[in-house]
Amino acid sequence: MSDFRFEAFGRMAQEAAVRGLNMAATELRTRSIDKAPMDVGTLRGSAQVTPATPDDLEAGVSYDTPYAVRLHEHPEYHFQTDQNPNAQGKYLEEPLVEGAQDYVDIIARQMRGIS
């Protein structure tokens, strides 16, 4: 009987972790879009979340344009700010680092919900 409860709790914990990871990744995507350079919106529109699953507890955020990495890795570029006043390089890295505790809190809230 006790093995069954541990198994059920393990599944619930895994599901909560998946929810939390995906919520945190979605929040990072939102924050990074706010800082992504914008000309016609292609870069910002390419932002996507690769969701965590019960079999792969890893979520990701990426941009899918040929120039995404170049713009990200060159913060010294003079980005246009007329359409996006927050445009900058490191548009994914900075929100990840600055919001790290927020993302941990999002995941923790989901995990606490199973107790």
C-alpha positions as CSV (number, residue, x, y, z in Angstrom):
1,M,0.0,0.0,0.0
2,S,2.7,2.5,0.9
3,D,4.5,1.9,-2.4
4,F,1.4,2.9,-4.2
5,R,1.2,6.2,-2.3
6,F,4.9,7.0,-3.1
7,E,4.3,6.2,-6.7
8,A,1.2,8.5,-6.9
9,F,3.1,11.3,-5.0
10,G,6.0,10.9,-7.4
11,R,3.7,11.3,-10.4
12,M,2.1,14.4,-8.8
13,A,5.5,15.9,-8.1
14,Q,6.6,15.2,-11.7
15,E,3.4,16.8,-13.1
16,A,3.9,19.9,-10.8
17,A,7.5,20.2,-11.9
18,V,6.5,20.1,-15.6
19,R,3.8,22.7,-15.0
20,G,6.2,25.0,-13.1
21,L,9.0,24.6,-15.7
22,N,6.6,25.4,-18.5
23,M,5.2,28.4,-16.7
24,A,8.7,29.7,-15.9
25,A,9.7,29.3,-19.6
26,T,6.6,31.1,-20.8
27,E,7.4,34.0,-18.4
28,L,11.0,34.1,-19.7
29,R,9.7,34.2,-23.3
30,T,7.5,37.1,-22.4
31,R,10.2,39.0,-20.7
32,S,12.7,38.4,-23.5
33,I,10.3,39.5,-26.2
34,D,10.1,42.8,-24.4
35,K,13.8,43.3,-25.0
36,A,14.2,41.7,-28.4
37,P,15.1,44.1,-31.2
38,M,12.2,44.9,-33.6
39,D,12.2,45.9,-37.2
40,V,9.2,44.2,-38.7
41,G,8.6,41.7,-35.8
42,T,10.0,38.5,-37.3
43,L,12.6,38.0,-34.5
44,R,10.0,38.6,-31.8
45,G,7.5,36.4,-33.6
46,S,9.9,33.5,-33.7
47,A,10.2,33.2,-30.0
48,Q,9.1,29.9,-28.8
49,V,9.0,27.7,-25.7
50,T,10.1,24.1,-26.0
51,P,8.0,22.6,-23.2
52,A,9.2,20.2,-20.5
53,T,7.5,16.8,-20.4
54,P,7.3,14.1,-17.7
55,D,10.1,12.3,-19.6
56,D,12.3,15.4,-20.1
57,L,12.2,17.9,-17.2
58,E,13.8,20.6,-19.2
59,A,12.0,23.6,-20.8
60,G,13.7,25.9,-23.2
61,V,13.2,29.3,-24.9
62,S,14.6,30.0,-28.3
63,Y,14.4,32.4,-31.2
64,D,14.4,31.0,-34.8
65,T,15.7,33.4,-37.3
66,P,19.0,33.4,-39.2
67,Y,20.1,36.5,-37.3
68,A,18.9,35.8,-33.8
69,V,22.2,34.7,-32.4
70,R,24.1,37.6,-34.1
71,L,21.8,40.2,-32.6
72,H,21.8,38.5,-29.2
73,E,25.6,38.2,-29.0
74,H,26.3,41.8,-30.0
75,P,24.9,44.2,-27.4
76,E,27.2,46.9,-28.8
77,Y,25.0,47.3,-31.9
78,H,22.9,50.4,-32.0
79,F,19.4,48.9,-32.0
80,Q,16.5,50.9,-33.2
81,T,14.3,51.9,-30.3
82,D,11.5,53.7,-32.1
83,Q,9.3,50.5,-32.2
84,N,10.7,48.9,-29.1
85,P,12.3,51.3,-26.6
86,N,13.7,48.3,-24.7
87,A,15.5,46.7,-27.7
88,Q,19.0,45.4,-26.8
89,G,21.4,42.6,-27.3
90,K,21.4,39.8,-24.8
91,Y,17.6,40.0,-25.0
92,L,17.3,36.4,-23.8
93,E,20.2,36.1,-21.4
94,E,19.5,39.3,-19.4
95,P,15.9,38.4,-18.5
96,L,17.0,34.9,-17.6
97,V,19.7,36.2,-15.2
98,E,17.7,39.1,-13.8
99,G,14.6,37.0,-13.3
100,A,16.2,33.8,-12.0
101,Q,14.6,34.0,-8.5
102,D,11.2,34.7,-10.1
103,Y,11.5,31.5,-12.2
104,V,12.5,29.5,-9.2
105,D,9.5,30.9,-7.3
106,I,7.1,30.0,-10.1
107,I,8.3,26.4,-10.1
108,A,8.3,26.2,-6.3
109,R,4.7,27.5,-6.1
110,Q,3.7,24.6,-8.4
111,M,5.6,22.1,-6.3
112,R,4.1,23.4,-3.1
113,G,0.7,22.8,-4.5
114,I,1.1,19.1,-4.3
115,S,1.5,18.9,-0.5
